[in-house]
Amino acid sequence: MEEPKTLFELWAKERNITVEEMRANIAARIEQGMNDPDPEKRASWEQIPRTGEIPTPEEWLRYAVEKLEEEGRGDLLRWYKIF
């Protein structure tokens, strides 16, 4: 079996689902966060830079990685072999 080349591929493989299912799961969670009734939680999701109304899974991942690196927690990314 071919080695994963992206985090989405790795996460899908770990969960025994397709990459499309993985992206759909992430997209659903993003949408939940963007529509959270708690204004503080919603505000944290709204900070994600995006081209549309709702961030894509790729936009969310880019933001999450950048935040970890900004906060000096980039070492957490080393858990994933593709980095």
PEBEL-V919217 format. One line per field, one symbol per residue. phi: phi as a letter, one per 20 degrees, with the letter a starting at -180 (. if undefined). burial: # if it has 24 or more other ideal C-beta (glycine too) atoms within 12 Angstrom, else .. A space follows every 50 residues. Layout:
BEGIN
phi->???
burial->???
END
This chain:
BEGIN
phi->.fffdcffffffffdlceffffffffgffffgffdfffgffffffffffb edfdffgffffgfffffgffemdgfffffegfe
burial->......###.#.......#..##..##..#..##..........#..#.. ....#.#.###.##...................
END
